[in-house]
Amino acid sequence: MNTQRRTLLIAIPAASLVGCGFQLRGSASFTYAFQSLFSGFLPTSTLGQEFKRQATAQGLQVLDAAADANKAQVVLRVHQEQRERVVVGTGVAGQVNALQLRLRFRFSLFTVQGKTILDEVEILQQRELSYSESTALAKEYEEQLLYNDMQIDIVQQLIRRLAAVKVL
């Protein structure tokens, strides 16, 4: 009797989720008005590397060699990619106890002929980080993880904005 009750307790919530149309979120698939894009990221940009990885997985051909710029249908011009680390809190003794991390990205999109598709757009991500001198190494690692998380968010926003372009 106990196992029947347990089975019933599991089956009822599962059946109600199926009936309401619940579905796990999968990876989004986008269609683009263009098939190839020249990326204006610096070769050492980790944001550029993440963008190339995600855009290629979405079926977009990303060209990053200057010689290939004319082969692309559109050009992604990167105006700014900047990491900022701002002190937002200090303790009684003047020691830092809170930081704000920011990742600022500004870009525009053009056709190879020079027609503006997207005017200059800024995407800003920021995260709060508590800080302690005694755990500086762990906080440095946490800071890096937060920057990586912000990069992924910015790239996903960028891909959604590129997918929103319907006409060249």
Sequence and secondary structure as in RCSB ss.txt:
>XXXX:A:sequence
MNTQRRTLLIAIPAASLVGCGFQLRGSASFTYAFQSLFSGFLPTSTLGQEFKRQATAQGLQVLDAAADANKAQVV
LRVHQEQRERVVVGTGVAGQVNALQLRLRFRFSLFTVQGKTILDEVEILQQRELSYSESTALAKEYEEQLLYNDM
QIDIVQQLIRRLAAVKVL
>XXXX:A:secstr
 HHHHHHHHHHHHHHHHHHTT           S SEEEE   TT HHHHHHHHHHHHTT EEE SGGGGGGSSEE
EEEEEEEEEEEEEEE TTS EEEEEEEEEEEEEEEETT  EEEEEEEEEEEEEEE  GGGHHHHHHHHHHHHHHH
HHHHHHHHHHHHHH    
